[in-house]
Amino acid sequence: MNLPWHLYVMAFVYFIAGLNHFRNPRLYLKIIPPYFPNPKVLNQISGLAEIILGISLCIPVLSSYASWGVIALLIAIFPTHLYMYFDEKARMGLPKWVLLLRMPLQLALIFWAYQYT
């Protein structure tokens, strides 16, 4: 079974994003809402999940399950987008309108992943 090329693009995006959690953890630690316990572990878990999901998207027998995993991960990390929008310290200098646009982008990413379930 051949997988579509755009699935490999999605896999690459998640794989690289996952690696970045370990390469630049401070970037992610500052956007994890303070009401979540142990941000360092959460960053590592989400980074590892992105790496595993990125690889799994490329394996035909696993790609549907990985797509559901991507959807679950995108839903799980949605509070970071709200936190960045409402907390000035977490904005990383981005204007509020950019942060507002990221929220529907999250829905588009969920829809993209859903195409492979």
Secondary structure, DSSP 8 states (H G I E B T S, - for coil): ----HHHHHHHHHHHHHHHHHHHSHHHHHTTS-TTSS-HHHHHHHHHHHHHHHHHHHTSHHHHHHHHHHHHHHHHHTHHHHHHHHH-GGGSTT--HHHHHHHHHHHHHHHHHHHTT-
